Amino acid sequence: MVTEEQLSALDLTIWLGSTDHAANAAYTNQSTISRRNQKVLKQFEIQLKRSESTLVVCGDLQLLDLERQVHQLVRLRHRKRLRIQAPFWLQKNIEIDLPEGWTMNPVRDDFSCADPITLLREHVLDACLATPTQLPRERDDLIVVELHQRPINLCLLNQSGHSQNELKDHFRWSLENNNLELKLMPFLPTSCLERSKAWIEELTSNGQRNRNEAMALRTSQHSGQSFAVSYLTPEMRMAQAMPWEVDDHFEPYPYIEHLVVLAKHANEPSILALMEDLEQQIGN
């Protein structure tokens, strides 16, 4: 009902968040993407709307879904223009060599895909690398492959180049005075940011402060300036230039990187090739 270029324009716009980014990915211009989008929206009598930071289509989506399934099968069988969503921190730290026909989202430290699983189920994406917070409870329609496990550490921002004692002394004072500032990395998806907020609330609660009274840290006096902390894996720390230092007094949280594909496509040669390559490059 619509051409590959037209539907691809709309799906790239939804995936990457704007017609400008879709145009860059499709090697065309923003006005062309907009025209193609309008043709698809008009054909299926649907609307493209923004919900917070995410673009979504609204209306009766049954015919659009069927059309997307047809186009996806063409991509899979011909190994062309296949789409995988990958997080910024992996793109920055690992030179991922994708099999024939696969493309990733551009490397942007200000971009995160809020819900790649929904885009996978809607046939906008053909595969995705998802965080634990993005995995749904019900996943019978999905194949989830664990690639690697990493620690999520409490990290202290050492912007002024303090010594270890000075840094930890300032952190202790800020913790006791409820003056910690949670630094939220823009490349982390919303679900990860919400999890970090829950952890910092736990950290600053009375029970958490009491539990950490045994920490061997010197007392100190500091001004009322806030102290920045964040929860990051080693790859997340290395993906940006801010001088984070791990606080080893706190037990890290576990983090698992997952490759997710639709179960009904798990035996497609293009999907099998992707699984094999990513397990070799990322899995350990």
Phi and psi restraints in degrees (value plus and minus 20) as a CYANA .aco file:
   2 VAL   PHI    -152.1  -112.1
   2 VAL   PSI     140.8   180.8
   3 THR   PHI    -100.0   -60.0
   3 THR   PSI     144.7   184.7
   4 GLU   PHI     -79.5   -39.5
   4 GLU   PSI     -63.8   -23.8
   5 GLU   PHI     -82.9   -42.9
   5 GLU   PSI     -59.9   -19.9
   6 GLN   PHI     -86.8   -46.8
   6 GLN   PSI     -69.8   -29.8
   7 LEU   PHI     -87.3   -47.3
   7 LEU   PSI     -57.1   -17.1
   8 SER   PHI     -81.4   -41.4
   8 SER   PSI     -58.3   -18.3
   9 ALA   PHI     -80.4   -40.4
   9 ALA   PSI     -66.0   -26.0
  10 LEU   PHI     -85.3   -45.3
  10 LEU   PSI     -65.4   -25.4
  11 ASP   PHI     -88.2   -48.2
  11 ASP   PSI     -56.7   -16.7
  12 LEU   PHI     -85.1   -45.1
  12 LEU   PSI     -58.0   -18.0
  13 THR   PHI     -81.9   -41.9
  13 THR   PSI     -65.9   -25.9
  14 ILE   PHI     -85.6   -45.6
  14 ILE   PSI     -64.6   -24.6
  15 TRP   PHI     -85.5   -45.5
  15 TRP   PSI     -69.3   -29.3
  16 LEU   PHI    -112.1   -72.1
  16 LEU   PSI     -29.2    10.8
  17 GLY   PHI      76.8   116.8
  17 GLY   PSI     -26.3    13.7
  18 SER   PHI    -185.3  -145.3
  18 SER   PSI     140.1   180.1
  19 THR   PHI     -89.3   -49.3
  19 THR   PSI     -48.9    -8.9
  20 ASP   PHI     -84.4   -44.4
  20 ASP   PSI     -68.0   -28.0
  21 HIS   PHI     -88.4   -48.4
  21 HIS   PSI     -55.5   -15.5
  22 ALA   PHI     -83.7   -43.7
  22 ALA   PSI     -59.3   -19.3
  23 ALA   PHI     -83.6   -43.6
  23 ALA   PSI     -61.8   -21.8
  24 ASN   PHI     -82.5   -42.5
  24 ASN   PSI     -61.0   -21.0
  25 ALA   PHI     -89.1   -49.1
  25 ALA   PSI     -51.4   -11.4
  26 ALA   PHI    -114.7   -74.7
  26 ALA   PSI     -17.5    22.5
  27 TYR   PHI      36.4    76.4
  27 TYR   PSI      27.6    67.6
  28 THR   PHI    -161.9  -121.9
  28 THR   PSI    -180.6  -140.6
  29 ASN   PHI    -134.6   -94.6
  29 ASN   PSI     146.8   186.8
  30 GLN   PHI     -83.6   -43.6
  30 GLN   PSI     -58.1   -18.1
  31 SER   PHI     -86.4   -46.4
  31 SER   PSI     -56.2   -16.2
  32 THR   PHI     -84.6   -44.6
  32 THR   PSI     -64.0   -24.0
  33 ILE   PHI     -80.1   -40.1
  33 ILE   PSI     -63.6   -23.6
  34 SER   PHI     -82.2   -42.2
  34 SER   PSI     -62.5   -22.5
  35 ARG   PHI     -83.7   -43.7
  35 ARG   PSI     -63.2   -23.2
  36 ARG   PHI     -84.7   -44.7
  36 ARG   PSI     -60.0   -20.0
  37 ASN   PHI     -78.3   -38.3
  37 ASN   PSI     -65.8   -25.8
  38 GLN   PHI     -83.5   -43.5
  38 GLN   PSI     -55.0   -15.0
  39 LYS   PHI     -83.9   -43.9
  39 LYS   PSI     -61.4   -21.4
  40 VAL   PHI     -89.0   -49.0
  40 VAL   PSI     -65.2   -25.2
  41 LEU   PHI     -81.0   -41.0
  41 LEU   PSI     -61.1   -21.1
  42 LYS   PHI     -88.7   -48.7
  42 LYS   PSI     -61.2   -21.2
  43 GLN   PHI     -80.7   -40.7
  43 GLN   PSI     -61.2   -21.2
  44 PHE   PHI    -119.8   -79.8
  44 PHE   PSI     -18.7    21.3
  45 GLU   PHI      35.3    75.3
  45 GLU   PSI      32.2    72.2
  46 ILE   PHI    -147.2  -107.2
  46 ILE   PSI     153.3   193.3
  47 GLN   PHI    -147.2  -107.2
  47 GLN   PSI     129.3   169.3
  48 LEU   PHI    -126.3   -86.3
  48 LEU   PSI      99.2   139.2
  49 LYS   PHI    -149.6  -109.6
  49 LYS   PSI     138.4   178.4
  50 ARG   PHI    -121.6   -81.6
  50 ARG   PSI     107.6   147.6
  51 SER   PHI    -135.2   -95.2
  51 SER   PSI      82.4   122.4
  52 GLU   PHI      38.3    78.3
  52 GLU   PSI    -135.9   -95.9
  53 SER   PHI    -119.1   -79.1
  53 SER   PSI     -14.2    25.8
  54 THR   PHI    -133.9   -93.9
  54 THR   PSI     119.1   159.1
  55 LEU   PHI    -111.7   -71.7
  55 LEU   PSI     114.5   154.5
  56 VAL   PHI    -156.6  -116.6
  56 VAL   PSI     132.2   172.2
  57 VAL   PHI    -116.4   -76.4
  57 VAL   PSI     122.8   162.8
  58 CYS   PHI    -146.9  -106.9
  58 CYS   PSI     129.8   169.8
  59 GLY   PHI     102.3   142.3
  59 GLY   PSI    -182.2  -142.2
  60 ASP   PHI     -99.9   -59.9
  60 ASP   PSI      89.1   129.1
  61 LEU   PHI    -121.4   -81.4
  61 LEU   PSI     -11.0    29.0
  62 GLN   PHI     -82.3   -42.3
  62 GLN   PSI     -67.7   -27.7
  63 LEU   PHI     -88.3   -48.3
  63 LEU   PSI     -57.3   -17.3
  64 LEU   PHI     -81.3   -41.3
  64 LEU   PSI     -62.4   -22.4
  65 ASP   PHI     -82.3   -42.3
  65 ASP   PSI     -63.4   -23.4
  66 LEU   PHI     -82.5   -42.5
  66 LEU   PSI     -62.1   -22.1
  67 GLU   PHI     -83.6   -43.6
  67 GLU   PSI     -61.6   -21.6
  68 ARG   PHI     -83.0   -43.0
  68 ARG   PSI     -58.7   -18.7
  69 GLN   PHI     -82.8   -42.8
  69 GLN   PSI     -60.3   -20.3
  70 VAL   PHI     -83.4   -43.4
  70 VAL   PSI     -67.2   -27.2
  71 HIS   PHI     -84.7   -44.7
  71 HIS   PSI     -56.3   -16.3
  72 GLN   PHI     -85.6   -45.6
  72 GLN   PSI     -61.8   -21.8
  73 LEU   PHI     -81.6   -41.6
  73 LEU   PSI     -57.8   -17.8
  74 VAL   PHI     -82.7   -42.7
  74 VAL   PSI     -63.7   -23.7
  75 ARG   PHI     -81.8   -41.8
  75 ARG   PSI     -64.4   -24.4
  76 LEU   PHI     -85.8   -45.8
  76 LEU   PSI     -65.5   -25.5
  77 ARG   PHI     -91.2   -51.2
  77 ARG   PSI     -54.2   -14.2
  78 HIS   PHI    -116.3   -76.3
  78 HIS   PSI     -23.9    16.1
  79 ARG   PHI      34.1    74.1
  79 ARG   PSI      32.0    72.0
  80 LYS   PHI    -155.1  -115.1
  80 LYS   PSI     116.0   156.0
  81 ARG   PHI      36.9    76.9
  81 ARG   PSI      13.8    53.8
  82 LEU   PHI     -93.9   -53.9
  82 LEU   PSI     123.7   163.7
  83 ARG   PHI    -137.8   -97.8
  83 ARG   PSI     109.0   149.0
  84 ILE   PHI    -149.2  -109.2
  84 ILE   PSI     112.2   152.2
  85 GLN   PHI    -110.3   -70.3
  85 GLN   PSI     106.2   146.2
  86 ALA   PHI    -146.8  -106.8
  86 ALA   PSI     124.2   164.2
  87 PRO   PHI     -94.1   -54.1
  87 PRO   PSI     132.2   172.2
  88 PHE   PHI     -76.6   -36.6
  88 PHE   PSI     -62.4   -22.4
  89 TRP   PHI     -86.4   -46.4
  89 TRP   PSI     -49.6    -9.6
  90 LEU   PHI     -96.8   -56.8
  90 LEU   PSI     -60.0   -20.0
  91 GLN   PHI     -80.6   -40.6
  91 GLN   PSI     -55.6   -15.6
  92 LYS   PHI     -95.6   -55.6
  92 LYS   PSI     -51.4   -11.4
  93 ASN   PHI    -123.1   -83.1
  93 ASN   PSI     -38.7     1.3
  94 ILE   PHI    -148.1  -108.1
  94 ILE   PSI     107.9   147.9
  95 GLU   PHI    -100.6   -60.6
  95 GLU   PSI      68.1   108.1
  96 ILE   PHI     -95.3   -55.3
  96 ILE   PSI     101.2   141.2
  97 ASP   PHI    -121.6   -81.6
  97 ASP   PSI      83.5   123.5
  98 LEU   PHI    -102.7   -62.7
  98 LEU   PSI     131.9   171.9
  99 PRO   PHI     -85.5   -45.5
  99 PRO   PSI     152.4   192.4
 100 GLU   PHI     -74.8   -34.8
 100 GLU   PSI     112.5   152.5
 101 GLY   PHI      71.4   111.4
 101 GLY   PSI     -28.6    11.4
 102 TRP   PHI    -117.7   -77.7
 102 TRP   PSI     122.2   162.2
 103 THR   PHI    -153.3  -113.3
 103 THR   PSI     127.0   167.0
 104 MET   PHI    -124.0   -84.0
 104 MET   PSI     145.2   185.2
 105 ASN   PHI     -83.7   -43.7
 105 ASN   PSI     131.4   171.4
 106 PRO   PHI     -80.3   -40.3
 106 PRO   PSI     133.0   173.0
 107 VAL   PHI     -99.4   -59.4
 107 VAL   PSI      87.2   127.2
 108 ARG   PHI    -156.7  -116.7
 108 ARG   PSI     104.0   144.0
 109 ASP   PHI     -98.5   -58.5
 109 ASP   PSI     -24.2    15.8
 110 ASP   PHI    -127.7   -87.7
 110 ASP   PSI      -6.7    33.3
 111 PHE   PHI    -144.4  -104.4
 111 PHE   PSI     116.2   156.2
 112 SER   PHI    -161.6  -121.6
 112 SER   PSI     122.9   162.9
 113 CYS   PHI    -108.8   -68.8
 113 CYS   PSI      92.7   132.7
 114 ALA   PHI     -84.8   -44.8
 114 ALA   PSI     -58.7   -18.7
 115 ASP   PHI    -163.4  -123.4
 115 ASP   PSI      53.5    93.5
 116 PRO   PHI     -86.4   -46.4
 116 PRO   PSI     -46.0    -6.0
 117 ILE   PHI     -85.9   -45.9
 117 ILE   PSI     -61.6   -21.6
 118 THR   PHI     -82.5   -42.5
 118 THR   PSI     -62.9   -22.9
 119 LEU   PHI     -84.4   -44.4
 119 LEU   PSI     -53.7   -13.7
 120 LEU   PHI     -86.1   -46.1
 120 LEU   PSI     -66.2   -26.2
 121 ARG   PHI     -87.4   -47.4
 121 ARG   PSI     -46.8    -6.8
 122 GLU   PHI    -108.8   -68.8
 122 GLU   PSI     -16.2    23.8
 123 HIS   PHI      49.2    89.2
 123 HIS   PSI       0.8    40.8
 124 VAL   PHI     -99.3   -59.3
 124 VAL   PSI     -62.7   -22.7
 125 LEU   PHI    -123.2   -83.2
 125 LEU   PSI     134.8   174.8
 126 ASP   PHI    -123.1   -83.1
 126 ASP   PSI     -37.2     2.8
 127 ALA   PHI    -186.0  -146.0
 127 ALA   PSI     142.7   182.7
 128 CYS   PHI    -175.0  -135.0
 128 CYS   PSI     134.0   174.0
 129 LEU   PHI    -120.2   -80.2
 129 LEU   PSI      98.1   138.1
 130 ALA   PHI    -138.7   -98.7
 130 ALA   PSI     127.1   167.1
 131 THR   PHI    -100.0   -60.0
 131 THR   PSI     142.2   182.2
 132 PRO   PHI     -77.5   -37.5
 132 PRO   PSI     -53.6   -13.6
 133 THR   PHI     -91.9   -51.9
 133 THR   PSI     -35.8     4.2
 134 GLN   PHI    -113.6   -73.6
 134 GLN   PSI     -28.8    11.2
 135 LEU   PHI     -98.7   -58.7
 135 LEU   PSI     111.5   151.5
 136 PRO   PHI     -98.9   -58.9
 136 PRO   PSI     140.0   180.0
 137 ARG   PHI     -86.1   -46.1
 137 ARG   PSI     -66.1   -26.1
 138 GLU   PHI    -110.2   -70.2
 138 GLU   PSI      98.1   138.1
 139 ARG   PHI    -161.2  -121.2
 139 ARG   PSI       9.3    49.3
 140 ASP   PHI     -82.3   -42.3
 140 ASP   PSI     -45.5    -5.5
 141 ASP   PHI    -107.2   -67.2
 141 ASP   PSI     -16.7    23.3
 142 LEU   PHI    -140.2  -100.2
 142 LEU   PSI     132.9   172.9
 143 ILE   PHI    -128.9   -88.9
 143 ILE   PSI     101.9   141.9
 144 VAL   PHI    -135.6   -95.6
 144 VAL   PSI      99.1   139.1
 145 VAL   PHI    -130.7   -90.7
 145 VAL   PSI     103.6   143.6
 146 GLU   PHI     -99.6   -59.6
 146 GLU   PSI     102.0   142.0
 147 LEU   PHI    -114.1   -74.1
 147 LEU   PSI     -70.9   -30.9
 148 HIS   PHI    -177.9  -137.9
 148 HIS   PSI     143.0   183.0
 149 GLN   PHI    -138.9   -98.9
 149 GLN   PSI     117.8   157.8
 150 ARG   PHI    -155.1  -115.1
 150 ARG   PSI     137.4   177.4
 151 PRO   PHI    -103.4   -63.4
 151 PRO   PSI     121.7   161.7
 152 ILE   PHI    -119.5   -79.5
 152 ILE   PSI      90.4   130.4
 153 ASN   PHI    -118.6   -78.6
 153 ASN   PSI     130.4   170.4
 154 LEU   PHI     -94.0   -54.0
 154 LEU   PSI     101.8   141.8
 155 CYS   PHI    -136.4   -96.4
 155 CYS   PSI     119.5   159.5
 156 LEU   PHI    -126.7   -86.7
 156 LEU   PSI     113.9   153.9
 157 LEU   PHI    -103.5   -63.5
 157 LEU   PSI      95.7   135.7
 158 ASN   PHI    -123.6   -83.6
 158 ASN   PSI      46.5    86.5
 159 GLN   PHI     -86.3   -46.3
 159 GLN   PSI     -50.2   -10.2
 160 SER   PHI    -120.4   -80.4
 160 SER   PSI     -12.4    27.6
 161 GLY   PHI      48.3    88.3
 161 GLY   PSI      17.6    57.6
 162 HIS   PHI     -89.4   -49.4
 162 HIS   PSI     138.8   178.8
 163 SER   PHI     -89.3   -49.3
 163 SER   PSI     146.6   186.6
 164 GLN   PHI     -78.6   -38.6
 164 GLN   PSI     -64.1   -24.1
 165 ASN   PHI     -83.9   -43.9
 165 ASN   PSI     -63.7   -23.7
 166 GLU   PHI     -84.6   -44.6
 166 GLU   PSI     -62.3   -22.3
 167 LEU   PHI     -84.0   -44.0
 167 LEU   PSI     -67.2   -27.2
 168 LYS   PHI     -91.8   -51.8
 168 LYS   PSI     -50.6   -10.6
 169 ASP   PHI     -84.7   -44.7
 169 ASP   PSI     -64.9   -24.9
 170 HIS   PHI     -84.6   -44.6
 170 HIS   PSI     -60.6   -20.6
 171 PHE   PHI     -81.7   -41.7
 171 PHE   PSI     -65.4   -25.4
 172 ARG   PHI     -80.9   -40.9
 172 ARG   PSI     -64.8   -24.8
 173 TRP   PHI     -81.5   -41.5
 173 TRP   PSI     -63.4   -23.4
 174 SER   PHI     -86.7   -46.7
 174 SER   PSI     -56.7   -16.7
 175 LEU   PHI     -85.0   -45.0
 175 LEU   PSI     -66.2   -26.2
 176 GLU   PHI     -87.2   -47.2
 176 GLU   PSI     -48.1    -8.1
 177 ASN   PHI    -120.8   -80.8
 177 ASN   PSI      -6.0    34.0
 178 ASN   PHI      33.2    73.2
 178 ASN   PSI      27.3    67.3
 179 ASN   PHI    -143.1  -103.1
 179 ASN   PSI      11.5    51.5
 180 LEU   PHI    -106.1   -66.1
 180 LEU   PSI     124.2   164.2
 181 GLU   PHI    -135.7   -95.7
 181 GLU   PSI      99.4   139.4
 182 LEU   PHI    -100.4   -60.4
 182 LEU   PSI      97.4   137.4
 183 LYS   PHI    -108.4   -68.4
 183 LYS   PSI      99.5   139.5
 184 LEU   PHI    -121.9   -81.9
 184 LEU   PSI      96.0   136.0
 185 MET   PHI     -92.1   -52.1
 185 MET   PSI     110.9   150.9
 186 PRO   PHI     -86.7   -46.7
 186 PRO   PSI     -36.4     3.6
 187 PHE   PHI    -107.4   -67.4
 187 PHE   PSI     -23.2    16.8
 188 LEU   PHI    -107.0   -67.0
 188 LEU   PSI     118.1   158.1
 189 PRO   PHI     -86.9   -46.9
 189 PRO   PSI     141.0   181.0
 190 THR   PHI     -75.5   -35.5
 190 THR   PSI     -60.1   -20.1
 191 SER   PHI     -82.9   -42.9
 191 SER   PSI     -56.2   -16.2
 192 CYS   PHI     -89.7   -49.7
 192 CYS   PSI     -58.5   -18.5
 193 LEU   PHI     -83.2   -43.2
 193 LEU   PSI     -61.0   -21.0
 194 GLU   PHI     -84.7   -44.7
 194 GLU   PSI     -59.3   -19.3
 195 ARG   PHI     -83.9   -43.9
 195 ARG   PSI     -61.2   -21.2
 196 SER   PHI     -82.3   -42.3
 196 SER   PSI     -59.5   -19.5
 197 LYS   PHI     -82.8   -42.8
 197 LYS   PSI     -59.8   -19.8
 198 ALA   PHI     -84.5   -44.5
 198 ALA   PSI     -59.7   -19.7
 199 TRP   PHI     -87.2   -47.2
 199 TRP   PSI     -60.2   -20.2
 200 ILE   PHI     -89.9   -49.9
 200 ILE   PSI     -52.1   -12.1
 201 GLU   PHI     -85.8   -45.8
 201 GLU   PSI     -60.0   -20.0
 202 GLU   PHI     -84.6   -44.6
 202 GLU   PSI     -61.8   -21.8
 203 LEU   PHI     -81.5   -41.5
 203 LEU   PSI     -60.3   -20.3
 204 THR   PHI    -109.5   -69.5
 204 THR   PSI     -19.3    20.7
 205 SER   PHI     -92.3   -52.3
 205 SER   PSI     142.6   182.6
 206 ASN   PHI     -80.9   -40.9
 206 ASN   PSI     -60.5   -20.5
 207 GLY   PHI     -82.4   -42.4
 207 GLY   PSI     -61.2   -21.2
 208 GLN   PHI     -87.6   -47.6
 208 GLN   PSI     -61.0   -21.0
 209 ARG   PHI     -84.5   -44.5
 209 ARG   PSI     -61.1   -21.1
 210 ASN   PHI     -85.5   -45.5
 210 ASN   PSI     -57.7   -17.7
 211 ARG   PHI     -85.4   -45.4
 211 ARG   PSI     -48.4    -8.4
 212 ASN   PHI    -117.3   -77.3
 212 ASN   PSI      -7.4    32.6
 213 GLU   PHI     -83.5   -43.5
 213 GLU   PSI     -43.8    -3.8
 214 ALA   PHI    -100.0   -60.0
 214 ALA   PSI     -23.4    16.6
 215 MET   PHI     -83.2   -43.2
 215 MET   PSI     111.4   151.4
 216 ALA   PHI    -102.1   -62.1
 216 ALA   PSI      59.2    99.2
 217 LEU   PHI    -144.9  -104.9
 217 LEU   PSI     122.6   162.6
 218 ARG   PHI     -90.1   -50.1
 218 ARG   PSI     127.8   167.8
 219 THR   PHI     -94.1   -54.1
 219 THR   PSI     135.3   175.3
 220 SER   PHI    -179.1  -139.1
 220 SER   PSI     140.8   180.8
 221 GLN   PHI    -135.4   -95.4
 221 GLN   PSI     110.5   150.5
 222 HIS   PHI    -155.7  -115.7
 222 HIS   PSI     138.3   178.3
 223 SER   PHI     -90.2   -50.2
 223 SER   PSI     157.8   197.8
 224 GLY   PHI     -98.9   -58.9
 224 GLY   PSI     -11.4    28.6
 225 GLN   PHI     -87.0   -47.0
 225 GLN   PSI     123.2   163.2
 226 SER   PHI     -93.9   -53.9
 226 SER   PSI     139.7   179.7
 227 PHE   PHI    -137.7   -97.7
 227 PHE   PSI     102.8   142.8
 228 ALA   PHI    -104.8   -64.8
 228 ALA   PSI     112.3   152.3
 229 VAL   PHI    -153.4  -113.4
 229 VAL   PSI     143.5   183.5
 230 SER   PHI    -175.1  -135.1
 230 SER   PSI     140.5   180.5
 231 TYR   PHI    -130.3   -90.3
 231 TYR   PSI      94.5   134.5
 232 LEU   PHI    -161.8  -121.8
 232 LEU   PSI     128.2   168.2
 233 THR   PHI    -103.0   -63.0
 233 THR   PSI     147.5   187.5
 234 PRO   PHI     -76.2   -36.2
 234 PRO   PSI     -60.2   -20.2
 235 GLU   PHI     -86.1   -46.1
 235 GLU   PSI     -58.2   -18.2
 236 MET   PHI     -85.4   -45.4
 236 MET   PSI     -59.8   -19.8
 237 ARG   PHI     -83.3   -43.3
 237 ARG   PSI     -63.8   -23.8
 238 MET   PHI     -93.6   -53.6
 238 MET   PSI     -36.7     3.3
 239 ALA   PHI     -98.5   -58.5
 239 ALA   PSI     -30.1     9.9
 240 GLN   PHI    -156.7  -116.7
 240 GLN   PSI     146.3   186.3
 241 ALA   PHI    -112.6   -72.6
 241 ALA   PSI     -24.9    15.1
 242 MET   PHI     -87.8   -47.8
 242 MET   PSI     119.0   159.0
 243 PRO   PHI    -100.1   -60.1
 243 PRO   PSI      61.3   101.3
 244 TRP   PHI    -108.4   -68.4
 244 TRP   PSI     122.4   162.4
 245 GLU   PHI    -146.2  -106.2
 245 GLU   PSI     116.3   156.3
 246 VAL   PHI     -95.3   -55.3
 246 VAL   PSI     114.7   154.7
 247 ASP   PHI    -115.1   -75.1
 247 ASP   PSI      87.9   127.9
 248 ASP   PHI     -97.4   -57.4
 248 ASP   PSI     -23.4    16.6
 249 HIS   PHI     -93.8   -53.8
 249 HIS   PSI     -36.1     3.9
 250 PHE   PHI    -129.7   -89.7
 250 PHE   PSI     113.8   153.8
 251 GLU   PHI     -84.1   -44.1
 251 GLU   PSI     107.1   147.1
 252 PRO   PHI     -91.1   -51.1
 252 PRO   PSI     135.5   175.5
 253 TYR   PHI    -109.7   -69.7
 253 TYR   PSI     129.2   169.2
 254 PRO   PHI    -100.5   -60.5
 254 PRO   PSI     124.4   164.4
 255 TYR   PHI    -153.1  -113.1
 255 TYR   PSI     112.3   152.3
 256 ILE   PHI    -143.9  -103.9
 256 ILE   PSI     107.9   147.9
 257 GLU   PHI    -105.8   -65.8
 257 GLU   PSI     109.9   149.9
 258 HIS   PHI    -139.5   -99.5
 258 HIS   PSI     119.4   159.4
 259 LEU   PHI    -118.0   -78.0
 259 LEU   PSI     110.1   150.1
 260 VAL   PHI    -146.9  -106.9
 260 VAL   PSI     112.5   152.5
 261 VAL   PHI    -157.2  -117.2
 261 VAL   PSI     144.8   184.8
 262 LEU   PHI     -92.3   -52.3
 262 LEU   PSI     115.4   155.4
 263 ALA   PHI     -80.2   -40.2
 263 ALA   PSI     -55.7   -15.7
 264 LYS   PHI     -89.6   -49.6
 264 LYS   PSI     -33.8     6.2
 265 HIS   PHI    -128.8   -88.8
 265 HIS   PSI     -12.7    27.3
 266 ALA   PHI     -82.9   -42.9
 266 ALA   PSI     -45.2    -5.2
 267 ASN   PHI    -117.2   -77.2
 267 ASN   PSI     -15.9    24.1
 268 GLU   PHI     -86.5   -46.5
 268 GLU   PSI     114.1   154.1
 269 PRO   PHI     -73.7   -33.7
 269 PRO   PSI     -57.0   -17.0
 270 SER   PHI     -87.1   -47.1
 270 SER   PSI     -53.9   -13.9
 271 ILE   PHI     -93.6   -53.6
 271 ILE   PSI     -63.3   -23.3
 272 LEU   PHI     -81.2   -41.2
 272 LEU   PSI     -59.7   -19.7
 273 ALA   PHI     -84.1   -44.1
 273 ALA   PSI     -59.8   -19.8
 274 LEU   PHI     -84.2   -44.2
 274 LEU   PSI     -66.7   -26.7
 275 MET   PHI     -77.5   -37.5
 275 MET   PSI     -67.1   -27.1
 276 GLU   PHI     -82.6   -42.6
 276 GLU   PSI     -65.4   -25.4
 277 ASP   PHI     -86.4   -46.4
 277 ASP   PSI     -62.8   -22.8
 278 LEU   PHI     -91.7   -51.7
 278 LEU   PSI     -53.8   -13.8
 279 GLU   PHI     -84.6   -44.6
 279 GLU   PSI     -55.0   -15.0
 280 GLN   PHI     -93.3   -53.3
 280 GLN   PSI     -57.8   -17.8
 281 GLN   PHI    -107.7   -67.7
 281 GLN   PSI     -53.7   -13.7
 282 ILE   PHI    -131.5   -91.5
 282 ILE   PSI     -55.6   -15.6
 283 GLY   PHI     -89.9   -49.9
 283 GLY   PSI     121.4   161.4
